[in-house]
């Protein structure tokens, strides 16, 4: 069926790179074709006998394949001229154009990097769009790139519902499944979805990526939803080219692995042959849309021209193997179909091929002349959008009093009319308030529903708002955060719970690489707003060891664009939560609400029974400004203690002892906001300080305290005498030994002694 370059390579082709050989091979194949052409089929007739694809559809798919191929060829040529900055190509995968044709432009698509054919074909769905120019701008890293504004080469489009992916391996699969779940959940909740109710989510990836843990968690969760009879219309498209960079996939592995997996409905299609593969792709798409079940489409592809421009396959693959690969070029088969069917003559095929080349290079030349990102403020503009006045207004909005009274059981039972309570109850009240204020809010995680969470913080929420808005998930933090992104994509406000801070680390990339990066890499066209609740930090009297006393938040501090708030008392927790939800609603932000477990039930401050750490519930019109700290003992300048979370009540108790021992007037500053640190606020508090102590319950290396010290030093007050009281660089042990590695009140008092 296919013609291969003679083996060994003729002398006239020696010295050519693989891209040039594939280019020459196509033209020579067409010129050498000697088959018999049938009569030219009408537009609506099958392109070949028995094919589900008509002639008009084939012609357009062939054009999309050629666009994808010539974008690859253009990138390889212009890379050496420093006009293109990305060379991972789609050559051999152009059959994914069939998936685009058979789905809608309103079906959210999460694509891997070999999706040029898909994108070229999806561009047909809306008039006036040009896949060639848009792609050229992206290759050139021009700030006119409509997908990312020049921040990365991504396949993405707001009007075409292609959410830009810069994923680490397979990290986009959980949010694709989450989006599918959210489509169905939103419909059941009566939420106005931004896409049609019968949409499906599309997710493409390679055969090597299918082995990744993040992919496996998505497949498992998809099968779990099917087992539970929960609709999840996701189309997993495994584009199987048999190799991952240089590691070959065992023959039959993908088919044997996924054909037998309960809960995933398996379909196979030949992505190298449009005429024969089209019907099978069609069956998979229609099945997914009709049944609303997770569907696995195993699409046979090939990888032409290596992994990327820097992959010189001739160094590690034999010439014979490369010739066989290039003989399986799907464009050769498409050319043969065009000729065999009589749809096109040899001259017409070659003319279309060259016209597409000319168009791609012309677009690349134009893209190279377009402006690039050349200012830092332009680069980071979409990273962390913040509208202070709008956020404050939204956080303080309290026009839902009737719903509040219904939720809490009458005006007399409103939480602000109740006695002072501890933090766990005030967070619970704030969550009830949030659900009353925002009907599109959902809360989910492990044990959060009937049980009300390990620490009863979510108690009563499911009873008040129903199992469609408050529900348990399977025990999988990666999927919890992937689910959150899906709900956010569909315009809802997810509040996922990670049960313990230590459990976050195995799922960190869902925030670092996916959720928090979306606004940046889509130039703020897409956002997945959410408030992630995480119970954590130490001081549980040695209970549970490391996993229940994880005091490291370094992984959170390092994520660009993320907001992290950490309250130390109940009223602050309520006003902080209002601000975080407002940030999500107004600016689409991703945030973490870090809840100190040891303070959930804390009632007393100085003495047993004093009730000094109980607080009254703030009225719904009260909110906390992002970056705003709380000061205890304003104007006391002999010593200023900076802290957060558990460190605040510890510092207040230590301050009493320090004043008794040294006669100093001590001010305690609760930072409250840990990411980003408010450097200006820290400097202002340090300005009048005679001495400074930073109490950081994190670890010595890469803790919050380092950021505080840096802010003070860069603000010009680094000469102030200071001490840092901080945890040790170790895991937290069990029982009383825990207090040997995390700071205590006596350590604060001792630090003051050293300053004296």
N, C-alpha and C positions, 0 to 999 in steps of 0.2 A: 504493500500500500504506500509506503513512504520510500523516498529516495534518500540514500545516504551519501555523504561525501566519500569518494573512493578511499579505500584503506590499503596502504598508508596514504597520508595526505600528499597530494601532488606537489611537485617542487614549486609550482607557481603560487601555492598557498602557504608555503613555509614562511614563517616570520609574521604571519597574520595572527591577531589575537582571536579568542573564541567568539567575541561579538562580531568581528569582521567575517569570520568563517560562516556563522549563522546567517549573516546578512547575504553573503554571496550564495550560500546554499539555497536560500529561498528563490532567488532570481534564476539560478541554474535549474532548479527543480521545475519551475513553471515553463521555462524555455524548452526543457527536454520532455515535457509531458506529451505523450502520443496517444492517449486514450480516446475513446469515442464519446463525443458529447451528445447527450439527449437534446430534444427540443427544449428551448428556453421555457422554464415553468412560469406560470402566472404567479403574481405576488402572493396569492392565497393558497397556492398548491404546495404540497410537500416538496421540500428541496430534493429529497431522494425517496424512492418507494419505501413505505413503511416508517418514515420518519415523522415524529410529532412536530417537527419544525417546518414552518412554511418558508417560501423563498424570500419574502420580504424580511422576515425575522432573521434568516440566515445572513442576508446581505448586511443588515445592520450589526449583527453580532460580529461578522467578519471585519467590518470597519472598526468596531471597538477593539477587537484583537490587534489590528494593525496600529491603532493609536497607542495602545499599551506597549507594543513591541518597539515602535520607533521612539517613544519616550525613553525606553531602556537604552536603545542604541545612542540616542542623543546624549544621555547622561554619561555613557562611557567615553564618548568622544570629547565632550566639553569638560569632563572632570580634569583632564590634564591641562586645560587652559584656565583652570580655577574659576570657571563660570557656573559650575554645578557642584553641589556639596553633598550629594547622596547618590549611591550607585547600587543599592539593593534593588534588584529588578523583579519584574513579574513574568519574565520570559519562561514559557512552559506552563504557566498557570493561567493563561488568557481565557481558558474555558470557564473561569469563574464569572465571566460576563453572563453566562446563562442564568446564574443565580440572581444577578441584578435584573435581568429581563423579566424573570418570572416572579419577582417580588415587587413591592410598591416602594415609592420613594418615601413613604411615611412609615415604613417598617424600619425601626432603628437598627443601624448596622454598626457592628464593632469589628473592624477589619484588621487583619495582619498586613504586613508590608508588601506582600505580593498580590495586591488587589487592583492593579492598573486596569485590567479588563473589566472588573466589576464597576469601577468608578466611571470609566468611559461609557459604559452602557447605562448606568444609572443616570448620568447626565441627560440622557434622552427624555427622562421622565418630565422634565420641566423645560419650557421653551426659553430660548435666549441664553442658555448657559454653554460655556465652552470648556470642555475637559482638558483640551490641549493647553490653552493659555493658563488656566488655573493651575494645572500641574507644573507647567514651566516656571511659574512664579514661585511655587513651593520649592522646586529643585534649586532655584537660584537664591533662595532665602531672601526674597524681596519682601519688604514690609507691605507691599500691595497684595501679597498672597492672601486670598480670601479665607483660607482655612486657619492658619496660625499667625498670620501677620509677620511671617519671616522667622518665627522662633524655632521651627523644626520642619523637616519634610514629613508631612503627615497626609494620609488620606482622610479628608474631612470636608463636611459641607453642612452648614446650618439648614439651608432650604431642602437639602436632600436627606436629612436626618442621618448623616454619617458622623458619629461622634469621634473626634480625632483620638487616635491611639498612639502613645509613645511607650507602649507597655514593655516591661520586662517580660520574660518568657511566659506566655499564657495568662498573664495577670488580668487580662480583660475578660476572661471567661466568667468569673463570678458575677461581675456587674451586668454582663449580658443576660445571664440567667435571672439575676435580680430584676432586670427590666422586664423580662417576660412575666415573672411573677407579679410585678407591679401593675402591668397592663390589666391582668385579670382582677387583682385586688382592687384597683382603682374603679373598675367597672362595677364591682359588687358594692363598693362603698358609695356609689353615686358621684364619685369625683369626676370632674370634667377633664378628661385626658386631653393632652395636646395632639394626639393622633387618633385615628379611628379605633373603635373598641375591638375590632377583630384583627388588629395588627399583630405581627409576630416580631421577635427579636432575632437578628441574624448575627452569627459570630463565626469568623473564619480563623483558622490556625493551621499550622503544619503538622505532619505526622510525628516529627521529633518533639514538638511542643506538647503533643497529646500525652506524653509521659511525665510531664512536669507535675509536681505536687499541686500547684494551683489549678491546673486543668483537672486533675483527678478530683479535687474537692468540688469543682463545679459539676462534673459528671455524676459524682455520688449524690450531691444535693438534688440534681435534676431527677435522678432515679428515685430518690427519697420522696420528692413531690409526687411523682407518678404513683408510687406505692401508696401514698396517702390520698390519692385521687384528687390532688390539688392541681388545677390547670397551670401549665407553665409552657406557653408556646414559644420555645426557643429552637432555632434551627442551627445546630452545631455543624459547621462545614469544615471537615477535615480535608485539607488539600494535600493529598499524599503524593509526594514526589520521590519518596524512598530514601531521603537523605537529610541529615541535619548538619549543615556546614560541611563536615567531612565524614561524619559518622552515619553509616548506612542503617536504615531501619530493616530489621529482618523481614524477609518476604512473608506476606500474609499476616503480619502482626496486627495491623490495624483492623483488618476484617475479622480475624479470629477474636480479638479482644473485645470489640464493640458489637459485633453481631450477636454475641451471647450475653450482653449485659441487660439484665432486667431493668425496665423503666426507660430505656433509650430505644426508640424505634429506628432501626437501622435501614438505610437505603444506600445503594451503590450507583454511581454514575461515572461514565467515561468522560472526563473533562478534556480529553485530547481529541474528541470527535464530536462536533456540534450536532451532526445529524443523528447519531445514535444516542448521545448522552442527554439530549434535551428532554426527551420524554421521561427519563428517570429523575432528572432534577425537578421536573414539573410535578411528578408524583410525590416527591418528598415535600415540596413546598405546600402543595395542596393538602397533604396529610397533616402537616404541622398546623396549618391555618384552620382546618376543619376540626381536628380532634383536640387541639390546644395542648398537645402532649410534647414533651421534649423529643426532638427528632435529630438523628445523627446522619448526616449526608457524607458519605465517604466518596470524595471526588478524586478520581485518578488524574494526576498531573505529572509534569516532568519539570526538571530544573535545568534550564538552558543558561549557559554563560557563567556558571559559578554563583556562589552565594552573594558576592558583591564584587566591585571593581578590583579590589585588592586580593581576590581569591584566584590565584593562578592554578587552575585545576590540573594543568599539564604536569605540574610538579608532583602530584600525588594520585593522578588517575591515568590509566593507560590511554594511548591514542585510540585503541580499538573500543574501549569503553566510552570514550567521549564521542566517537563517531556514532555509536549505537544510540547514545542519548540524543544527539542532534538529529538523527534519523527519526526520532520520535517527536519531533517538533510539531506541536498542534497546528501551527500556521501552515505547515506543509499539507496536513490533512485538510484544512479548510480551503486551501488553494485547490486541492484535488476535487473537493466537493463542488466548488464553484465551477470548475472546468467540466467535471463529469456530468453535472446536472444540466449543463448548457446555460447556466445563468450568466456566466461571464466567459469571454474569450481570454486567451493568454495575454494579448495586448492590454485588455481591460484590467486584468489582475495586476499586471506589472505597472500600469499607469496609476492605479489606485495605490499600490505600494509606494511608488515614488512620490505621488502627490501627498501622501500622509507623511513621508519623511520630510518633504519640503515644509509642510505646515508645522511640524514639530520643531525643526531647526529655526524656522522664522520666529516662532513663539519664544524659543530659548534666547535668541538674539535680542528680542524685545524685552524679555524678562531681565536679561543681564543689564539693560540700560535703566531699569526701574530702580527706585531708591531702596537702600538697605537700612536696616536698623543701625543707627550710629550714635544714639544717645542712651545712656543708662535708664533715664526715666521712661523712654519709649519701651525698652526691653521689659521692664518690670511693671508697666502700667496695669496689665490685666491680672497680675499675680495675686494681689490682695486688695480688691476694690473696697473702699470704705466711704460711706456717706454719713458722717457723724450726726448731722441734724435729723436726717430721715430715720436713721437707726434709733436715735433717742426718742423720736416721736412715736415710732412703732413700738418700742419697748414699753413706753408709758401709756400706750393706748389702752383704754379701759372701758370700751363701749359694749361690753358683753355681760353686764351685770345680771340680766335675767337668766342667762345660761349659767352663770356662776351660782346663783341661788338655787337653781334646779340641781346642779351637780353636788353642792355641799349640803343641800337639804333645808334651805331657808336662810333668810338674812341673819338670824340669830346664830346660825352655825357657821357663818363665814369665818375662815381661819384668822383674819385680822381681829376678830372679836373674841378670840380664845386666849387663854393664858399663854405665857411664854413657854416655848417648847424647844426640844433639841433638834439638831440638824436633820436627822432622818425624817422626822415628821414634816419639817418645813420644806424639804425637797419634795416630799410626797405631795404636800399642798400645792407647791409650785407646778408640779407636773399636772395635777388636776386642773389648775388654772390654765396651763398651756393647752391642754386638750379642749377646754371650754372655749378658749380664744381662737384656736385654729382647728377647724373641723377636719383638716387634711393631715393632722399629726398622727403618727403611728409610733408605737414603742414595742420593741421586740428584742429578744436575746434568750439566754439560757435561764430558765426558772423564773421569768419575770411575770408570768400570767397569774394562774391560780395561787401559786405560792407567794407571789408578791416580792420575789427576789430573795436572795440569801439573807439580806438584812432588812427585809420588809419595806424597803424604800418605795417599791411600786405597788404596795398593798392597796387593793380596792380599785385599781385603775381598770382592770378588765371588767369587773362588775359594773363600773360606772359607764364605760364606753364600749364595751362589747369585745368579743374575740377577734373581730376583723381589724380592730385598731390596736389591740394589745394582745400579743401572742408569743408563745415559746417557739424557739427555732431548734434545729438540730445543733449538737455540740460541735460547732465549727466557727471559730472567730473570723476566718477568712470569708466564709459565706455570709456571716452576719453583716460584715462591712460591704461585701458585694451586693447583698440585698438592699442595704441602705442606699447605695448609689443608684440602684434600679428605681427605687421609690422616688428618689430625688429627681432622676431623669424624667419621671412622669409627673412632676410638679407637686409632689407631696413633701411633707416635712418629717423625715425619719429621725427618731431618737433611738438609735441602737444602743444596747448595753453590752459592754465587755465586762465580764463578771469580776475579773481581777486584772490589775495592771500587768502582771507577769504574763497573762494570757494574750495581751495585745501584741507582744513582740513577734509571735509567729505569724501574725497577720498584718504586720506593719506596712507592707508594700501596698496594701489596698488603700491606705491613706497617702503614704509617701509618693508612690508611683502612679496612682490612679486618681483618687478623689481630689486631693489637694492640687494636682497638676492640671486638671481639666480646664479651668478658667485661663491659666497661663497659655497652654498650648492651643486653645481655641480662640485666643484673643478676646476672651470674655464673651464669646457667643453662646457657649454652653456652661452650665454650672450644675453641681450636684450638692446643694445645701443640706447640711445635716449637723446635728449636735450629738456627738458620741459621748455617752456617759461611761466613765471608767472608774470603778472603785479601786483604790490603791493606797500606796504609801505604807508606812510602818506603824509601830507602836501598838500592836495588838497583844501586848504582854507575852510575846514569844509564841503565840498560837499560830500554827500553820507553817512556820518557817518561811523560806524564800518566796513561795508562790502566793502567800497571803500577806507578805510584808515587803513587796518589791518597792524599793525607794528610788529607782532609777527612772528618770523621765528624759534622759538624754535623747532617746530615739524620737521623742515628740518635739524637743526643742530644735531639732535639725531639719524639720520639714518646712520648706518655704510656703508661705501663705497661710499656714495653720494658725488658729487662735487657741490658746490653752488657758483656761481659767481654773483656779483652785481656791474655793472658799474655805474659810476656817470656822465659820459660824452660820447658823441657820438663816438669819435674815439676809446675809450676804449671798448665800446660796440661791435664795429666791430671786433677788434682784439681778444677780449675775446670769441666771438661767433666762430671765426675760431678755437680757441684752444679747445673749448668744442666739436665741431664737429669732430676735429681730435682725441680727446680722445675717442669718440664713435667709430670712424673708426679703430683706431689702437688697443685700449685696451678694447673695448666693454663696456665702462663706461656709467653709468646713471648720468645725471647732470641736474641741474636746473639753468636757466638763469633768475635771478630775476631782473625785470626791474622797476625802480622807476617811478611810473606814473607821479609824480609831476615834474620830470625832462624831460619828453618826449619833451615838447615844450619850455623848458627854453632856453632863448637866452642870457640873461644878467647875469652878476655876481655881480658887485658892484653898478652900477647905471643904471637906465632905458636907453636903447639904446646903452650900451657900447659893446654889442655883446661878452662879455667876456666868455660866456659859449657855444658859437658856436665852432665847430671844423671842420677841413678838413677831408676828408675821407682817411684813410690809404690805401696805395697800397696793392694789394692782397698778396704780399710777406711778409707783416708785420703781426706778431702774438704776442700774449702775453704769456709769460711763466706761467704755473700753479703755483700759489702762489706768483707771482710777484706783488708788490704794486707800487704805484706811489707817489713820494715825491715832495712836493712843498716847495721851499726855502731850498734846501739842505744846511747843515752846520749851520743852525739856531738852537741853542741848548738851549736857555733860557727856552723855552717851546715847547714841542712836543705834538701835538694833533693827536690822532688816530681816524679815522672815516671811514665811507663808505656811499655809496648812497647819499641820501639827505643831510646827515651830512657833506659832503665834501664842497660844496659851502657855507653852513652855517659857517663851521669852517674857511674857507678862509675870509669871511666877518668879522667874529669875530676876527680873527687874526689881521686884520688891526686896529680894535678898541683897542685891547690889546696892540699892539705896541705903539699906540698913548698914552694910559693911563700909561703904565708901562715902556715903553722903551725897552721891551723885543724883541728879535729876535725869531720869531715863525716859527716852521716847521710844516707842515700839512702832515700827512701820510694817503693816501687813501688805505685801506687794499685790496679792490677789490675782493679778494677771502675770502668767509666767512666759507666755509666748504671744505676741512679742513683748519683751520687757520694755517698760516705759522708761527709757534712759533719762529723759528730761525730768521726770518726776523723781527718780532716784537721786539725780544730781541736786535737785532743789532741796530734798530732804537732807542730803549730806552737807549742803552749803554751810549750815550753822552748827554742824556737829563738831564737838571737840574730840570725840573718839567714836569709832564705828565697830560694831560687831555684825557679821553676817551669819545668821543661823540657817543652815541649809540641810534639810533632812535627807537630801540626796547624797550621792557619793562624792568623794574627794575630787575625782577626775570627771570633768565635763558636767558638773552640776550647775544649778541655777546660780549659786554663789559666785562662780567665775564671771558670769554675765553682769552681776551686780558690781563686782570689783572693777571690771572693765569700764562700766558706765561711769563710775566714780572717778577713775583715773583719767579717762578721756574727757571728763567734764572739768578737769583741772583741780580736783581735790584728792589726788592720790597720795599727797603728803600727810593726810590725816592718819593718826595712829589707828590701826585696825587689826582685828582678829577674825578668822573664819572658823566657825564651829560647824563641822560637817561630818558626814558618815565616812566609813572606811571603804576602800575599794575591795569589797568582798561581797559574796552572797550572804543573805541574812540567815543565821542559824536558828535552830529551834529553841524554844523555852527561854530561860533567863539569859542565855548567851547572846540573844539578839540585842540586848541593851549594851553589849560590849562594842558593837559595831555601828550603832546609830547614836546620834548626839542626844544628850540629856540636859536637864536644867543645871546640874552641877558643872557640866562642861561650859555652859554659858557664864556661870559665876566665875569659874576658873579663868576663862578668857578675859573677863573684866579685871581680874586680879593681875593678869600679865600686863594689861594696859595701864594699871595703876603704877 
